[in-house]
Amino acid sequence: QVQLAESGGGLVQAGDSLRLSCAASGRTFRSSAMGWFRQAPGKEREFVAAVSYRNGNTYYADSVKGRFTLSRNSARNMVYLQMNSLKPEDTAVYYCAASTAATMRTLTNPNEYNFWGQGTQVSASS
């Protein structure tokens, strides 16, 4: 069983930066994608960013493109989300997720992910 653990969230001012980390542990599995999702109160969980291990490419939601950067250290089973120029609308619980079957066309869908972290709170106030 794979376990994911996020860290790095916090309370910051609008315009500030945060870096989230996700550590994967447990039984080895063939992951096709690792992604970041977020969920604000009263809203559905939405796609933020992901990396496909099928082609090595990264993908971003339009709302964060140019501000957020996903990176990875596969040897350490780690993925990161660098968040710059944070806005109040970025406030949410951020989740790390792993998929064993997602393709480049489906990795934005949270239903494609098998494993989820516990979430870390990000709050950006103006």
N, C-alpha and C positions, 0 to 999 in steps of 0.2 A: 504494500500500500504506500502511495506517495503522499507526503505531507508537505504543505507549503506554508511559509511564515513570512508575512510582510512586516516591515518596520520603516521608520523614518517620517511618519506623519507628524503633524503638529499644527499649532495655531500661529499664523503669520499675517503680516500686512499685505494688502494688494500690491503687486509689483515685486514681491520677494520670491525666493526660490526654495525648493525642497527637492531632495532626492530620496525616492523610495527604493527599498531593497526587498527582494524576494528570494528566500533560501529554500531550495528543494531538498528533501531528505526522504529516506525510506527505500523501498524496493525499486530497483532500476526498472525503467519502462521506456518504451520507444515513443517519445514525444514528437508530435508533428507541429505543435505550436505552443508558445507561451504568450499569455496576454495579460493586459491590465484592463479592468473594468471599474466603474464607479457607480455609486448609487446615492442620490441625495434623498432627504426625507420626502415621502409622498411621490417619488418618481421611480420609474423602472430602471433596472440596472442597464447601463449603457457602455458600449465599447469605447475604449480610450486608445489603446495601442497594442500591437502584437508583433511577434516575430515568427515567421514560418521557417521551420527546419527543413522543409522540402526544397526551398530555393534560397534560404538565407535572408530574404528581404524583410524589411520592417514596414508596418502599415499603421496609419494614424487616422483618428477621427478628424473631420474637418475643423471641429471646434478647438483642437489642441495643436494642429499642424503648425510648425514653425516655432512653437513654444515648448513642447515636450519632446524628449528624446529617449527612446528605449535603447538600452545597451545590454550586453550579456557577457558573462564569463562562464562558458560552458564547462571548463575544467573544474570550476568551483561550484557548479550547479546553482548559479546565481543569475538573476536578471534584475535590471534597474530601470527606474523611470525618473529621469531628470526633468523637473518641472520648473520652468522659468516664467517670469512675468505673470505670476498667479493672479487670477481674477476672483471676485466673490462667487461667480457662477461655477468655479472649480470646486467649491466646497462640497465634500461628499466623503463617504467611506470608500476607500480604494481597495480593490481586491486583485490579488494575483491569481492566475488560473493556468492550468495546463490541459492540453488536449492530446489524445492519442490518435485522433482521426481527422482533425480539421484540415481542410484544403485552403489554398490561397483565396478561394471564393467564399468560404464559409467561416473563416476565422474571426469575423466580427460578430458572430452569433454566440451568445453565452451558452446556448444549449449544446454547442459543440464541445464544451469543456467538461472534463471528467473530474478534475480536482481543483479545489478552491482553498485559498488561505482564509484566515479569520477576519481580515480587513484591518485597515489602519485609517484613522480619521485625519482628513486634511481640511483645515479651515482657513480661508483667506478673507479678511475683513478690510473694508475700505475706510 
